[in-house]
Amino acid sequence: MAGLKAPVVITANDLLSGEVVYLSPLHTWLPTLVTSQVYQTVEQAEAVLVQVAIESEVIGPYLMEVAVLNDVPGESIVPKYYREEFRRRGPSNYFHGKQEHSGNEVVS
């Protein structure tokens, strides 16, 4: 994929729930970025992407650039671009989906 730079992870949306998911080292889809498989070359990630693109449990898998921060506990893998951080956290106008179920309340 033109223009991508490693490290990258593979992300998609869960076919049934629509939630953002990330491919883990065990080739399962998990909702947390910190548990995702980080690929050090785009070529390696592209080969895996071809395989997971034919699976029926996710929709729209693609490669996402990340930064690996070894000095930040709990947030060692972070999206490189704001678009992906926004997608990871969910809508910002009020709580939906995973935000709603996390115990946070909207303050008006």
Secondary structure as UniProt FT lines:
FT   TURN            2..3
FT   STRAND          8..14
FT   TURN            15..17
FT   STRAND          20..23
FT   TURN            25..26
FT   STRAND          29..30
FT   HELIX           33..35
FT   HELIX           42..52
FT   TURN            53..54
FT   STRAND          58..68
FT   TURN            70..71
FT   TURN            73..74
FT   STRAND          77..79
FT   HELIX           82..89
FT   HELIX           97..100
FT   TURN            101..103
//
